[in-house]
């Protein structure tokens, strides 16, 4: 029997649980008409989202005025970069055991930058970071309930969380993290233990206040092959994130996780961890699993969100996008438990050109055309 028409919020809740829905959800990751960006291309995508009433996962984090003050003092200064078109931001974290310094280099005219010196470069630096005391969270949540009031049933509301391993990796970068998986494993575990304690306390704080339809995080891709082994993933991601999943599920909420890369060695681990929805399931050659293979392996235990490489939306033609979406839907839609979505937000270009906007329209139109469940 066909499912009656659902709101976007209810449709996404149901598909996260691999329950029947009226149509396959279709969304553009990162695009939310409530929070539009200034670029004309983004405005076109926001308009498209409303025109076709496609689905929205709306992220929430506390307003700046609701956040707890930093446990330690940070100071920063701007200085010229190594080349005339570059600038640097030097940030110092003043821990109880001594200062830690990060240098961020970026183009003066705008665009993404990169960290040239991470906060942590040695075991001594790690021990300085470990000297930071833990603070009981007292984060405000009034902005969540205001967002819920404005959203009504238009979107699923997701609380953005940090992830323990990812929080530590961000302090040192992938190269040192990879070495320390071999050379400083116990120290790495101590750091992840510490990062996890903060995240767990924050989740309990949120759940006690009834915040969120779902909780989501990013970062596990930094602890899977080829940089790390499946054993590393299970020790430094699975064993921590599973406990967060349990807390969230005990409160009747849902879990969404973003993990790029090859899911083949760890796909079942995400399902066993308790992830309700895994994003973005990148097609070959980025990943080694087709969407059909991934769906067969999780067999209704976990919703899959994604399936279309975001680079295709930037580089292909509308005709090619239509074909790609048709092939993706043929693999993902049968049996439910699938959300059609690009593998990332369109943030790798300064602005979207007319052809790229037309590609997104072809993506949405084809997904909606093929989405209904009989």
DRENTOR-128228 format. One record per residue (C-alpha): residue in one letter; residue number from 0; x, y, z. Coordinates in steps of 0.2 Angstrom, whole numbers, padded with zeros to 4 digits, always signed. Example, Ala and Ser with C-alpha at 12.3 -4.5 7.8 and 13.67 -1.06 7.14 Angstrom:
<sites>
> A,0,+0062,-0022,+0039
> S,1,+0068,-0005,+0036
</sites>
This chain:
<sites>
> X,0,+0000,+0000,+0000
> X,1,+0007,+0017,-0005
> X,2,+0013,+0028,+0010
> X,3,+0003,+0044,+0011
> X,4,+0012,+0061,+0007
> X,5,+0025,+0065,+0021
> X,6,+0033,+0081,+0027
> X,7,+0051,+0082,+0024
> X,8,+0055,+0080,+0042
> X,9,+0045,+0064,+0044
> X,10,+0051,+0057,+0027
> X,11,+0069,+0059,+0033
> X,12,+0065,+0052,+0050
> X,13,+0057,+0037,+0042
> X,14,+0071,+0034,+0029
> X,15,+0084,+0035,+0043
> X,16,+0075,+0020,+0051
> X,17,+0074,+0011,+0034
> X,18,+0055,+0012,+0035
> X,19,+0043,+0014,+0020
> X,20,+0042,+0032,+0013
> X,21,+0031,+0041,+0000
> X,22,+0046,+0045,-0011
> X,23,+0065,+0043,-0011
> X,24,+0072,+0059,-0002
> X,25,+0082,+0070,-0013
> X,26,+0093,+0084,-0005
> X,27,+0108,+0095,-0009
> X,28,+0120,+0094,+0005
> X,29,+0124,+0110,+0013
> X,30,+0111,+0120,+0004
> X,31,+0097,+0127,+0015
> X,32,+0086,+0142,+0010
> X,33,+0085,+0147,+0028
> X,34,+0103,+0151,+0028
> X,35,+0108,+0156,+0011
> X,36,+0125,+0162,+0005
> X,37,+0128,+0177,-0004
> X,38,+0134,+0169,-0021
> X,39,+0122,+0169,-0035
> X,40,+0125,+0151,-0038
> X,41,+0120,+0146,-0020
> X,42,+0105,+0157,-0021
> X,43,+0100,+0147,-0037
> X,44,+0102,+0131,-0027
> X,45,+0092,+0138,-0013
> X,46,+0078,+0143,-0025
> X,47,+0078,+0126,-0033
> X,48,+0077,+0118,-0016
> X,49,+0061,+0127,-0013
> X,50,+0054,+0125,-0030
> X,51,+0054,+0106,-0029
> X,52,+0052,+0105,-0011
> X,53,+0067,+0094,-0009
> X,54,+0072,+0087,+0008
> X,55,+0083,+0097,+0020
> X,56,+0094,+0091,+0034
> X,57,+0095,+0107,+0044
> X,58,+0111,+0108,+0056
> X,59,+0111,+0116,+0073
> X,60,+0125,+0122,+0084
> X,61,+0123,+0134,+0098
> X,62,+0123,+0153,+0095
> X,63,+0139,+0161,+0099
> X,64,+0131,+0169,+0114
> X,65,+0126,+0152,+0120
> X,66,+0143,+0144,+0120
> X,67,+0153,+0141,+0135
> X,68,+0169,+0152,+0136
> X,69,+0185,+0143,+0131
> X,70,+0193,+0133,+0145
> X,71,+0210,+0141,+0140
> X,72,+0215,+0158,+0133
> X,73,+0218,+0159,+0114
> X,74,+0228,+0174,+0107
> X,75,+0230,+0177,+0088
> X,76,+0239,+0189,+0076
> X,77,+0239,+0192,+0057
> X,78,+0256,+0193,+0048
> X,79,+0262,+0193,+0030
> X,80,+0263,+0175,+0022
> X,81,+0278,+0167,+0013
> X,82,+0272,+0175,-0004
> X,83,+0265,+0192,-0008
> X,84,+0247,+0185,-0011
> X,85,+0247,+0175,+0005
> X,86,+0244,+0180,+0024
> X,87,+0245,+0170,+0040
> X,88,+0236,+0169,+0056
> X,89,+0246,+0164,+0071
> X,90,+0236,+0157,+0085
> X,91,+0243,+0153,+0102
> X,92,+0234,+0141,+0114
> X,93,+0239,+0145,+0132
> X,94,+0238,+0128,+0141
> X,95,+0242,+0126,+0160
> X,96,+0258,+0117,+0154
> X,97,+0264,+0130,+0142
> X,98,+0259,+0137,+0125
> X,99,+0255,+0128,+0109
> X,100,+0256,+0137,+0092
> X,101,+0246,+0135,+0075
> X,102,+0250,+0144,+0059
> X,103,+0236,+0145,+0046
> X,104,+0241,+0152,+0028
> X,105,+0227,+0158,+0016
> X,106,+0225,+0169,+0000
> X,107,+0223,+0187,+0004
> X,108,+0209,+0188,-0009
> X,109,+0199,+0174,-0001
> X,110,+0198,+0155,-0004
> X,111,+0203,+0140,+0006
> X,112,+0219,+0140,+0016
> X,113,+0229,+0127,+0025
> X,114,+0238,+0124,+0041
> X,115,+0257,+0126,+0039
> X,116,+0261,+0122,+0058
> X,117,+0249,+0112,+0068
> X,118,+0247,+0115,+0087
> X,119,+0254,+0098,+0091
> X,120,+0271,+0092,+0084
> X,121,+0279,+0082,+0098
> X,122,+0274,+0071,+0113
> X,123,+0278,+0086,+0124
> X,124,+0265,+0096,+0114
> X,125,+0253,+0082,+0117
> X,126,+0256,+0082,+0136
> X,127,+0253,+0101,+0136
> X,128,+0236,+0099,+0128
> X,129,+0232,+0085,+0140
> X,130,+0235,+0098,+0154
> X,131,+0219,+0107,+0149
> X,132,+0206,+0104,+0163
> X,133,+0189,+0097,+0158
> X,134,+0174,+0109,+0160
> X,135,+0156,+0104,+0163
> X,136,+0146,+0110,+0149
> X,137,+0133,+0124,+0152
> X,138,+0129,+0127,+0133
> X,139,+0112,+0137,+0130
> X,140,+0099,+0128,+0119
> X,141,+0086,+0142,+0117
> X,142,+0092,+0145,+0098
> X,143,+0088,+0126,+0095
> X,144,+0070,+0128,+0100
> X,145,+0068,+0144,+0090
> X,146,+0075,+0135,+0075
> X,147,+0063,+0121,+0078
> X,148,+0048,+0133,+0079
> X,149,+0053,+0142,+0062
> X,150,+0057,+0125,+0054
> X,151,+0041,+0116,+0059
> X,152,+0040,+0100,+0047
> X,153,+0051,+0107,+0033
> X,154,+0067,+0099,+0038
> X,155,+0075,+0086,+0049
> X,156,+0085,+0095,+0063
> X,157,+0102,+0088,+0066
> X,158,+0114,+0093,+0081
> X,159,+0132,+0095,+0075
> X,160,+0144,+0086,+0086
> X,161,+0163,+0084,+0086
> X,162,+0171,+0067,+0085
> X,163,+0184,+0062,+0097
> X,164,+0197,+0055,+0085
> X,165,+0194,+0069,+0072
> X,166,+0196,+0082,+0086
> X,167,+0214,+0075,+0090
> X,168,+0219,+0073,+0072
> X,169,+0215,+0091,+0069
> X,170,+0228,+0096,+0081
> X,171,+0242,+0087,+0073
> X,172,+0237,+0084,+0054
> X,173,+0237,+0067,+0045
> X,174,+0255,+0064,+0043
> X,175,+0259,+0065,+0062
> X,176,+0243,+0056,+0066
> X,177,+0248,+0041,+0054
> X,178,+0266,+0040,+0062
> X,179,+0258,+0040,+0080
> X,180,+0247,+0026,+0076
> X,181,+0263,+0016,+0076
> X,182,+0275,+0026,+0087
> X,183,+0264,+0034,+0100
> X,184,+0248,+0023,+0101
> X,185,+0246,+0025,+0120
> X,186,+0248,+0044,+0120
> X,187,+0235,+0045,+0105
> X,188,+0223,+0034,+0115
> X,189,+0225,+0046,+0130
> X,190,+0221,+0061,+0119
> X,191,+0206,+0053,+0111
> X,192,+0200,+0048,+0129
> X,193,+0201,+0066,+0134
> X,194,+0192,+0072,+0118
> X,195,+0178,+0059,+0120
> X,196,+0175,+0064,+0138
> X,197,+0170,+0082,+0132
> X,198,+0159,+0076,+0118
> X,199,+0150,+0063,+0129
> X,200,+0147,+0077,+0142
> X,201,+0140,+0088,+0129
> X,202,+0129,+0075,+0121
> X,203,+0121,+0071,+0139
> X,204,+0119,+0090,+0141
> X,205,+0109,+0091,+0125
> X,206,+0099,+0076,+0127
> X,207,+0094,+0081,+0144
> X,208,+0086,+0096,+0136
> X,209,+0077,+0086,+0122
> X,210,+0087,+0094,+0108
> X,211,+0088,+0087,+0090
> X,212,+0079,+0075,+0079
> X,213,+0096,+0068,+0075
> X,214,+0115,+0070,+0080
> X,215,+0128,+0070,+0067
> X,216,+0147,+0071,+0065
> X,217,+0161,+0070,+0052
> X,218,+0179,+0064,+0052
> X,219,+0180,+0045,+0053
> X,220,+0187,+0045,+0035
> X,221,+0204,+0050,+0043
> X,222,+0205,+0034,+0052
> X,223,+0202,+0021,+0038
> X,224,+0213,+0014,+0024
> X,225,+0224,+0019,+0017
> X,226,+0231,+0030,+0031
> X,227,+0224,+0019,+0045
> X,228,+0220,+0001,+0046
> X,229,+0202,-0007,+0050
> X,230,+0210,-0011,+0067
> X,231,+0214,+0007,+0070
> X,232,+0196,+0012,+0065
> X,233,+0189,+0000,+0077
> X,234,+0200,+0005,+0091
> X,235,+0200,+0024,+0089
> X,236,+0183,+0027,+0081
> X,237,+0171,+0012,+0083
> X,238,+0174,+0010,+0102
> X,239,+0171,+0029,+0105
> X,240,+0157,+0033,+0093
> X,241,+0147,+0018,+0097
> X,242,+0144,+0025,+0115
> X,243,+0138,+0041,+0108
> X,244,+0126,+0031,+0096
> X,245,+0120,+0022,+0112
> X,246,+0116,+0038,+0121
> X,247,+0107,+0046,+0106
> X,248,+0097,+0030,+0103
> X,249,+0092,+0028,+0121
> X,250,+0084,+0046,+0120
> X,251,+0074,+0041,+0105
> X,252,+0085,+0051,+0093
> X,253,+0094,+0046,+0077
> X,254,+0113,+0046,+0071
> X,255,+0120,+0053,+0054
> X,256,+0138,+0051,+0050
> X,257,+0149,+0058,+0036
> X,258,+0163,+0048,+0030
> X,259,+0172,+0050,+0013
> X,260,+0183,+0036,+0005
> X,261,+0182,+0018,+0003
> X,262,+0169,+0010,+0014
> X,263,+0172,-0008,+0009
> X,264,+0183,-0012,+0024
> X,265,+0172,-0004,+0037
> X,266,+0155,-0003,+0030
> X,267,+0147,-0016,+0042
> X,268,+0156,-0008,+0057
> X,269,+0146,+0008,+0054
> X,270,+0130,-0002,+0055
> X,271,+0136,-0012,+0070
> X,272,+0141,+0005,+0078
> X,273,+0123,+0010,+0077
> X,274,+0124,+0023,+0063
> X,275,+0106,+0026,+0056
> X,276,+0112,+0035,+0041
> X,277,+0129,+0035,+0032
> X,278,+0135,+0048,+0020
> X,279,+0141,+0050,+0006
> X,280,+0144,+0032,-0002
> X,281,+0155,+0038,-0015
> X,282,+0155,+0028,-0032
> X,283,+0170,+0020,-0040
> X,284,+0184,+0025,-0043
> X,285,+0184,+0036,-0026
> X,286,+0176,+0021,-0017
> X,287,+0177,+0003,-0021
> X,288,+0159,-0002,-0018
> X,289,+0145,+0002,-0030
> X,290,+0129,+0008,-0021
> X,291,+0121,-0008,-0025
> X,292,+0134,-0018,-0017
> X,293,+0134,-0006,-0001
> X,294,+0115,-0008,+0000
> X,295,+0116,-0027,-0001
> X,296,+0129,-0028,+0013
> X,297,+0119,-0017,+0025
> X,298,+0103,-0025,+0020
> X,299,+0091,-0012,+0028
> X,300,+0101,-0010,+0044
> X,301,+0107,+0007,+0039
> X,302,+0101,+0021,+0028
> X,303,+0113,+0027,+0014
> X,304,+0114,+0045,+0010
> X,305,+0123,+0051,-0006
> X,306,+0128,+0041,-0022
> X,307,+0133,+0055,-0034
> X,308,+0151,+0062,-0034
> X,309,+0150,+0081,-0032
> X,310,+0164,+0083,-0044
> X,311,+0152,+0077,-0058
> X,312,+0140,+0091,-0054
> X,313,+0154,+0103,-0058
> X,314,+0163,+0095,-0073
> X,315,+0149,+0085,-0082
> X,316,+0134,+0091,-0093
> X,317,+0116,+0091,-0089
> X,318,+0113,+0076,-0100
> X,319,+0127,+0066,-0092
> X,320,+0120,+0071,-0074
> X,321,+0103,+0064,-0079
> X,322,+0111,+0048,-0084
> X,323,+0121,+0047,-0068
> X,324,+0106,+0050,-0057
> X,325,+0096,+0037,-0067
> X,326,+0109,+0024,-0064
> X,327,+0111,+0029,-0046
> X,328,+0092,+0029,-0042
> X,329,+0091,+0012,-0050
> X,330,+0104,+0005,-0037
> X,331,+0099,+0015,-0022
> X,332,+0080,+0017,-0022
> X,333,+0073,-0001,-0022
> X,334,+0069,-0007,-0005
> X,335,+0070,+0011,+0003
> X,336,+0084,+0016,+0015
> X,337,+0092,+0028,+0002
> X,338,+0093,+0047,+0001
> X,339,+0099,+0054,-0016
> X,340,+0112,+0067,-0012
> X,341,+0129,+0074,-0019
> X,342,+0144,+0068,-0010
> X,343,+0148,+0085,-0004
> X,344,+0142,+0103,-0004
> X,345,+0148,+0114,-0019
> X,346,+0162,+0123,-0009
> X,347,+0177,+0119,-0020
> X,348,+0173,+0133,-0033
> X,349,+0172,+0151,-0030
> X,350,+0156,+0152,-0039
> X,351,+0144,+0141,-0049
> X,352,+0143,+0144,-0068
> X,353,+0127,+0142,-0078
> X,354,+0131,+0125,-0084
> X,355,+0135,+0119,-0066
> X,356,+0118,+0126,-0060
> X,357,+0110,+0117,-0074
> X,358,+0118,+0101,-0068
> X,359,+0111,+0103,-0051
> X,360,+0094,+0106,-0059
> X,361,+0096,+0090,-0069
> X,362,+0100,+0081,-0053
> X,363,+0085,+0087,-0044
> X,364,+0073,+0085,-0058
> X,365,+0078,+0068,-0062
> X,366,+0078,+0063,-0043
> X,367,+0060,+0069,-0041
> X,368,+0054,+0062,-0057
> X,369,+0061,+0044,-0052
> X,370,+0058,+0046,-0033
> X,371,+0040,+0040,-0030
> X,372,+0036,+0023,-0022
> X,373,+0021,+0015,-0029
</sites>
